[in-house]
Amino acid sequence: MITIKDLRKTYDGFEALKGVSFSIREGEFYGLLGPNGAGKTTTISIMSSILKPDSGEVLLNGKNIYTHSDESKRIMGVVPQEIALYNELTAYENLTFWGGLYAVTPSELKARIDEVLKLFGLYERRNDKVTAYSGGMKRRINIAAALLHRPRILFMDEPTVGIDPQSRNLIFEVIEKLHNEGMTIVYTTHYMEEAERFCDRIGIIDNGQIIAEGTLDELKKNSHARETVVVNFNNLNDALLQKIHSFGSDFKQVDNMIYYYTNNLQTELSKIISQCNDAGGEIHNIEIRKVNLETVFLDLTGKQLRD
Ligand code: ATP
């Protein structure tokens, strides 16, 4: 449905995108995951025709979004990272303004505004000025505005940053509902929990490049990240360490702990525990760390996602 080909963008000599390519299928929930400054906003802004690339193109159903701009805009809804609302207007008035921009017909607009206000739990507050709204409520109105013209694709740039848990949960519920109804969603985030929970496929972006892409399972399978058994000993000393070494496991020592790396936790766990016992180790605590997006990301980039 959307094909992104070799996007490049430079800001004042700084190469923010270094040839980004990927594609998104109809009905897919696609997550662009990366740390701050990776190039997520630049990519999603170009995809939603807010920003022009230096080179490369974005095709929507095979048609370039710039040369078919009107048609593309009808299909796309955009939720930018910066909240774009008039504080001195009520929620209802703000939505009327946005509905006009999105060319929703006046006869349809009122009913549609009521519908999106109810969807986001703000119908009762519709006549309050936006200045009285919390950050989370403003964010909800911003998403509601992007939905007024019933887009088939929704672009969302970090929609849950800095908002209260109640608003965040409501946004999650709404986007899950929209996705279940068949909407294609493109979502940027640096929260791995969100990417793991919602995304059918994830593109990991770092330093202006897609460094890995796939379903969560594919990303885990293709990474070198491994499950880790962290054994904390009461009596870790050189003698014990040497014995553990002699068993030939892949491990690393950190303070009183041994980090065992394994590709098959199920079969390896009991072996690790009996080796620790055989070596005379007194186990204080055992922790199992599964492979998740955070460890995949760490493996790919050598840094934490939250850097
Ligand atoms: P964040 O999560 O912080 O929004 P991001 O992954 O969305 O990060 P971008 O906003 O796309 O990243 O920025 C990519 C890089 O380009 C960053 O290093 C950023 O500082 C730089 N950049 C973005 N916009 C501009 C601009 N208008 N002028 C100069 N540099 C910019």
Residues whose N, C-alpha, C, O or C-beta is under 5 A from the ligand:
A	BS01	ATP	Y11 A16 P35 N36 G37 A38 G39 K40 T41 T42 T43
